[in-house]
Amino acid sequence: MCLPDELPGFDLSDALYRLMGNACLLREIILEFAENHAGMVEQIKDSMTVEDWDGVRRRIHSLKGVAGNIGAQDLARGAKDAELAFRERGLEGLKSTIPALETAMEVVLTSAQVLKNFPG
């Protein structure tokens, strides 16, 4: 068994559907996501600080897509909200979405750590 029955921050049934039920592959993808994207929210904030608006857009869009593909629905939704807020209300709109994005990322990363220690 490669995955627990539930993993906070993830819709496992959705993610497994995308991977044709391959739980071991999903485990690998989640762990790889945590390793490669753990600092993504900080990178978005850093891009905001130096006014790299293209970098902000690119990072948020990338996070939205990757999170959605691995079943991290709250994180994907947070990135979608950030993308929309930035497009419609600029920097102030984006700033208002960062706390929820950080929280969703923390849940995903905590679950990835649990998964790393899960016997599988």
LUMFIGU-919450 format. One record per atom (N, C-alpha, C): x, y, z; residue in three letters. Coordinates in steps of 0.1 Angstrom, whole numbers, plus 5000, padded with zeros to 4 digits. Example, Ala and Ser with C-alpha at 12.3 -4.5 7.8 and 13.67 -1.06 7.14 Angstrom:
513249435078ALA;512349555078ALA;513249675078ALA;512849785071SER;513749895071SER;512950005079SER;
// end
This chain:
500949885000MET;500050005000MET;500950125000MET;500750214990CYS;501650324988CYS;501150454994CYS;499850454997LEU;499150585002LEU;498250545014LEU;498150645023PRO;497050625033PRO;495750645027PRO;494650615034ASP;493350625029ASP;492950775027ASP;493550865035GLU;493251005034GLU;494551075036GLU;494651195030LEU;495851275031LEU;495451425031LEU;495451495042PRO;494951635042PRO;495551715031PRO;494751795025GLY;495151885014GLY;495051825001GLY;494751695000PHE;494651624987PHE;493351554985PHE;492851564973ASP;491751484969ASP;492351364962ASP;492551254970LEU;493251144964LEU;492451074953LEU;491151064954SER;490450994944SER;490551064931SER;490551204931ASP;490751274918ASP;492151254913ASP;493151264921ALA;494551244917ALA;494751104911ALA;494151004918LEU;494350864914LEU;493650844901LEU;492450904899TYR;491750894886TYR;492650944875TYR;493351054877ARG;494251114867ARG;495351024863ARG;495750934873LEU;496950844871LEU;496450704870LEU;495250684866MET;494650554863MET;494850454875MET;494750514887GLY;494750434899GLY;496150394905GLY;497150454899ASN;498550414903ASN;498950494915ASN;498650434927ALA;498950494940ALA;500450514942ALA;501250424938CYS;502650434940CYS;503250554932CYS;502750574920LEU;503150684912LEU;502750814918LEU;501550824923LEU;501050944930LEU;501850974942LEU;502250874949ARG;503150894961ARG;504450964956ARG;505050914946GLU;506250964941GLU;506151114936GLU;504951134929ILE;504751274924ILE;504551374935ILE;503751334946ILE;503551424957ILE;504851454964ILE;505651354966LEU;506951374973LEU;507851464964LEU;507851444951GLU;508651524942GLU;508151674942GLU;506851684942PHE;506251824943PHE;506751894956PHE;506751824967ALA;507151884980ALA;508651924979ALA;509451844973GLU;510851874972GLU;511051984962GLU;510351994951ASN;510652094941ASN;509852224942ASN;508752224950HIS;507952334950HIS;507752394964HIS;508452344974ALA;508252384988ALA;508352534989ALA;509252594982GLY;509552734983GLY;508752824974GLY;507752774967MET;507152844956MET;506352974961MET;505752964973VAL;505053084978VAL;506053184981VAL;507153144987GLU;508153244990GLU;508753304977GLU;508853224967GLN;509353284954GLN;508353384948GLN;507053354950ILE;506053444945ILE;506253584953ILE;506353574966LYS;506553694975LYS;507853764971LYS;508853694969ASP;510153754964ASP;509953834951ASP;509253764942SER;508953834929SER;508153954931SER;507153954940MET;506354074943MET;507254184949MET;508254154957THR;509154254963THR;509954324953THR;510454254943VAL;511254314933VAL;510454354921VAL;509154354922GLU;508254394911GLU;508454314898GLU;508754184899ASP;508854104888ASP;507454044885ASP;506654124878TRP;505254084876TRP;505053964867TRP;505953954857ASP;505853834849ASP;506253714857ASP;507153724865GLY;507553614874GLY;506453574884GLY;505753674889VAL;504653644898VAL;503553564890VAL;503153614878ARG;502153554870ARG;502553404867ARG;503753394863ARG;504253264858ARG;504253164870ARG;504753204881ARG;504853114893ARG;503453074898ARG;502553174899ILE;501153144903ILE;500453044894ILE;500653074881HIS;499952994871HIS;500552844871HIS;501852834873SER;502452704874SER;502052634886SER;501952704897LEU;501552634910LEU;500052594909LEU;499252674902LYS;497852634901LYS;497752504893LYS;498452494882GLY;498352374873GLY;498952254880GLY;500152264886VAL;500752144892VAL;499952094904VAL;499452194912ALA;498652154924ALA;497352084920ALA;496752134909GLY;495552074904GLY;495751934899GLY;496851914893ASN;497151784887ASN;497451674897ASN;497951714909ILE;498251614919ILE;497151604930ILE;496051674927GLY;494951664936GLY;494951754949GLY;495951844949ALA;496051944960ALA;495052054957ALA;493752024959GLN;492652114954GLN;492652254961GLN;492852254974ASP;492852384981ASP;494052474977ASP;495152414974LEU;496352484970LEU;496052534956LEU;495452454947ALA;495152494933ALA;494152604933ALA;493152594942ARG;492152694943ARG;492752824949ARG;493652814958GLY;494352934963GLY;495153004953GLY;495852924944ALA;496552984933ALA;495653044923ALA;494552984920LYS;493553034911LYS;493053174916LYS;492653174929ASP;492253294935ASP;493253404934ASP;494553374937ALA;495653464936ALA;495753524922ALA;495653434912GLU;495853474898GLU;494753574894GLU;493453534898LEU;492353624895LEU;492453754902LEU;492753754915ALA;492853874923ALA;493953964917ALA;495053914913PHE;496153994907PHE;495754054894PHE;495053974886ARG;494554024873ARG;493554134875ARG;492654114884GLU;491554214886GLU;491854334895GLU;492654314906ARG;492854414915ARG;494354454918ARG;495254394910GLY;496654424911GLY;497254374923GLY;498354444927LEU;499154394938LEU;498354384951LEU;497454484954GLU;496754474967GLU;495854354967GLU;495254324956GLY;494354194955GLY;495254074957GLY;496354074951LEU;497253954953LEU;497653934967LEU;498054044973LYS;498554044987LYS;497453984996LYS;496154014993SER;495053955002SER;494953805001SER;495453744990THR;495353604989THR;496553524994THR;497653584997ILE;498853515001ILE;498653435014ILE;498053485024PRO;497853405036PRO;497153265034PRO;496153265026ALA;495453145023ALA;496353055014ALA;497053105005LEU;498053034997LEU;499052965006LEU;499653045015GLU;500652995025GLU;500052875033GLU;498852895038THR;498152795046THR;497952665038THR;497452675026ALA;497252555018ALA;498552485015ALA;499652565012MET;500952505010MET;501452435022MET;501252495034GLU;501752425046GLU;501052295048GLU;499752285045VAL;498952165047VAL;499552055037VAL;499752095025VAL;500252005015VAL;501651955019VAL;502552045023LEU;503952005027LEU;503951915039LEU;503051945049THR;502951855061THR;502451715057THR;501451715048SER;501051585043SER;502051505036SER;502851575028ALA;503951515021ALA;504951455030ALA;505251525041GLN;506151475051GLN;505551345058GLN;504251345061VAL;503651225066VAL;503751115056VAL;503551145043LEU;503651045033LEU;505050985032LEU;506051075033LYS;507451025033LYS;507650925043LYS;507050935055ASN;507250845066ASN;506250725066ASN;505350735057PHE;504350625056PHE;504950505050PHE;504650385057PRO;505250265051PRO;504550225038PRO;505350235028GLY;504750205015GLY;505850175005GLY;
// end
